[in-house]
């Protein structure tokens, strides 16, 4: 979630995963996958920076799940070896 500001200076919290595209007319328009559109005071560059900062904060805490050590998965018994009977 990122915080933006509507043109009337009211804060707006947006789920950044729902942003479809950002339009730059004289104003910045955020279009969501839901079809909603919002005009905000922030520039397109600011919106992008906030999304990147939010995602880094999330991924930095746990790291990329695709890069996790597979031996940890085996030790947690999430993927038992094929030789076990499962009982």
C-alpha positions, 0 to 999 in steps of 0.5 A: 500500500502506498500513500498518495494525495488527491488534488484536494489534499486528502490522503489516499491509500492505494493498493499498488498491486492494483495499479494498471497504469499512470497517465501524465496529463497536466495532472497525474492520473492513477488507473487501477485494474478495477477501472477506478481512476484517481487524480493525484498531486504526486508526479508519475516518478514519485508514484513509481518511487513509492511503489518501488520503496514499498516492494523493497520494504516487503521483499527486503524483510524476507527476501525473494521466495524464489531464491530461498535455499532449497535445503531449508525447504527439505529440512522443514519437511515441506518437500519430503524425499521420494524415499519416505513412506509418509507414515 
